[in-house]
Amino acid sequence: MSPPPDKPAALGRVKQSRVGTLLLATAVITAAVVLFVFNPATAGFYPFCPLHRLTGLLCPGCGALRAIHELLHGNVVAAFHLNALLVLSLPVLAAVAARLFYLRIRGQPVSFGISGGVFWTGFVIAVLFGIFRNF
């Protein structure tokens, strides 16, 4: 028979998990507030895309910050024009986040791993989007 689990150690892991979740939520809310208040099209402190700066081509992520800014202001059509891939992927990302949150509150193991098929499908979609948005 194995010895009973160490309760103080288990409680410490739960507290660390809650602190990590709280820190992540705080970071996401802070980023959303900054993006809501400061327009990436006019504020100079946001990062730039090195591919766009060097070649003038738009990568799959170009316009994502501006699109999120527009979404936070309720401008879905403007956000879609800035980065359609981001806008279309938000429901999927929300579903994944909800599932991870559900697993976490149920105390079940949370895994961020994705299968090879899902990874490569997403990669191909991003590459094709990056190619076609430059035509």
C-alpha positions as CSV (number, residue, x, y, z in Angstrom):
1,M,0.0,0.0,0.0
2,S,1.2,3.5,-0.8
3,P,1.3,6.1,1.9
4,P,-1.5,8.7,2.0
5,P,-0.9,11.8,0.0
6,D,0.8,14.7,1.7
7,K,-2.0,17.1,2.4
8,P,0.1,20.2,2.9
9,A,1.9,19.6,-0.4
10,A,-1.4,19.1,-2.2
11,L,-2.8,22.3,-0.7
12,G,0.3,24.1,-1.8
13,R,-0.1,22.9,-5.4
14,V,-3.7,24.1,-5.3
15,K,-2.7,27.5,-4.0
16,Q,0.0,27.8,-6.7
17,S,-2.5,26.8,-9.4
18,R,-5.0,29.5,-8.2
19,V,-2.3,32.1,-8.0
20,G,-1.2,31.2,-11.6
21,T,-4.7,31.4,-12.8
22,L,-5.3,34.8,-11.1
23,L,-2.0,36.1,-12.6
24,L,-3.0,35.0,-16.0
25,A,-6.5,36.5,-15.7
26,T,-5.0,39.8,-14.5
27,A,-2.6,39.9,-17.4
28,V,-5.3,39.2,-19.9
29,I,-7.6,41.9,-18.4
30,T,-4.7,44.4,-18.3
31,A,-3.9,43.7,-21.9
32,A,-7.5,44.1,-22.9
33,V,-7.8,47.5,-21.1
34,V,-4.6,48.8,-22.7
35,L,-5.8,47.7,-26.1
36,F,-9.2,49.3,-25.5
37,V,-7.7,52.6,-24.4
38,F,-4.7,52.9,-26.8
39,N,-5.3,52.4,-30.5
40,P,-2.5,50.3,-32.0
41,A,-2.9,52.3,-35.3
42,T,-1.8,55.5,-33.5
43,A,0.0,54.6,-30.3
44,G,3.7,54.1,-30.9
45,F,4.6,51.6,-28.2
46,Y,3.1,48.5,-29.7
47,P,5.5,46.0,-31.5
48,F,5.9,46.1,-35.2
49,C,5.9,43.2,-37.7
50,P,9.4,42.6,-38.9
51,L,8.2,40.8,-42.1
52,H,6.0,43.8,-43.0
53,R,8.7,46.3,-42.1
54,L,11.3,44.5,-44.2
55,T,9.2,43.4,-47.2
56,G,5.9,45.2,-47.1
57,L,4.1,41.9,-47.1
58,L,1.4,41.1,-44.5
59,C,2.0,38.0,-42.3
60,P,-0.9,36.1,-40.9
61,G,-0.7,38.1,-37.6
62,C,-0.5,41.5,-39.2
63,G,-3.5,43.6,-38.0
64,A,-4.3,41.4,-35.0
65,L,-3.8,44.1,-32.4
66,R,-5.8,46.6,-34.4
67,A,-8.5,43.9,-34.9
68,I,-8.7,43.2,-31.2
69,H,-8.9,47.0,-30.5
70,E,-11.8,47.2,-33.0
71,L,-13.5,44.1,-31.4
72,L,-13.2,45.6,-28.0
73,H,-15.1,48.7,-29.3
74,G,-17.7,46.5,-31.0
75,N,-16.6,47.0,-34.6
76,V,-16.7,43.5,-35.9
77,V,-16.7,44.4,-39.6
78,A,-13.6,46.6,-39.1
79,A,-11.9,43.9,-37.1
80,F,-12.7,41.4,-39.9
81,H,-11.1,43.6,-42.5
82,L,-7.9,44.0,-40.4
83,N,-7.4,40.3,-39.7
84,A,-10.1,37.9,-40.7
85,L,-8.2,34.8,-39.5
86,L,-8.1,36.2,-36.0
87,V,-11.8,37.1,-35.9
88,L,-12.8,33.7,-37.3
89,S,-10.6,31.8,-34.9
90,L,-11.9,33.6,-31.7
91,P,-14.9,31.2,-31.2
92,V,-12.5,28.2,-31.4
93,L,-10.1,29.9,-29.0
94,A,-13.0,30.7,-26.6
95,A,-14.2,27.1,-26.7
96,V,-10.7,25.8,-25.9
97,A,-10.3,28.3,-23.1
98,A,-13.7,27.4,-21.7
99,R,-12.8,23.7,-21.8
100,L,-9.5,24.3,-20.0
101,F,-11.3,26.4,-17.4
102,Y,-13.9,23.7,-16.9
103,L,-11.2,21.1,-16.4
104,R,-9.3,23.3,-14.0
105,I,-12.3,24.0,-11.7
106,R,-13.2,20.3,-11.7
107,G,-9.6,19.6,-10.5
108,Q,-8.9,17.5,-13.6
109,P,-5.5,17.6,-15.3
110,V,-5.1,20.4,-17.9
111,S,-3.1,19.7,-21.0
112,F,-2.1,22.3,-23.6
113,G,-0.8,19.7,-26.0
114,I,-2.4,19.5,-29.4
115,S,-2.3,16.6,-31.9
116,G,0.0,16.8,-34.9
117,G,-3.0,16.9,-37.3
118,V,-4.5,19.9,-35.6
119,F,-1.2,21.7,-35.5
120,W,-0.4,21.1,-39.2
121,T,-4.0,22.0,-40.2
122,G,-3.7,25.3,-38.3
123,F,-0.2,25.9,-39.8
124,V,-1.4,25.4,-43.4
125,I,-4.5,27.6,-42.8
126,A,-2.2,30.4,-41.4
127,V,0.3,30.1,-44.3
128,L,-2.5,30.1,-47.0
129,F,-4.1,33.1,-45.3
130,G,-0.8,34.9,-45.3
131,I,-0.3,34.2,-49.0
132,F,-3.8,35.1,-50.1
133,R,-4.1,38.3,-48.1
134,N,-1.2,39.7,-50.0
135,F,-2.9,39.5,-53.4
